[in-house]
């Protein structure tokens, strides 16, 4: 996941022209990709006392009116 994110950021920053608007659009595209990846879930393993424990982080939508998840 982080490799894909790094590649997207690199691609966005290397394809920038001289206009500020283009930079803003590319950064917003990368932020959209980060949000999409978090909604899909980020998976990794943590070693605790010699055992690998799978971890998955998922971003839940937040109710903008109440701030609740």
N, C-alpha and C positions, 0 to 999 in steps of 0.2 A: 504494500500500500504506500509506504513512504517513498519507495523508489519511483512509483508512478507519479506521486505528488511532486517529487524533485524534478522528474522529467517534464511535467507540465509547467512548473515554474521556470525551468531553464528555457523551454520552448517559448513561453510567453515573453520572457525578458530578452531573448535573442532575436525575436521577430518584431521588436519595437522600432517604430520609425521616429522621426524627430518631433512628432506632435504629442503633447501631454495627453490629449484625449485617447490616443492609442494605448498609452501606458495604463490609464485608468481602466479602460475596457479589458485589457489583458489581466490586470490584477483582479478585477471583479470576476472574470472567468475562472481564475485559479481559486478564488474564495468559494465560488459556486461548486467547484470540483471537491474542495475540502468538505463542504457541507454534505454533498452527495455521498462521499466516502464514509463520513461519520454516520449518516442515516443507514447505510448498508452494514455498518459495523466494522470495527477494527479488532482483529484477532491477533493474539500473541500468547506466548507461554512464559511463565515465571517459574524459576527453580526455587523451591523452598525445601530445605532439609533433604536435598538430593532427589526430590520429586518434581516433575514438571506439572504445573497447574495451568490449564488453559484459561485464558481471560478473553472476554469479548466486551468491547465498549460500544454501546449504541447510543446515538443522540436521539432523545425523544423530543417531539415537537412541543413547544411551549405556547400556552394560551396567552396571547398578547394582552387580553383584558385583565386576566387574573394573575398571570405570571406562573400559573401552575403547569406542571408537566402532564 
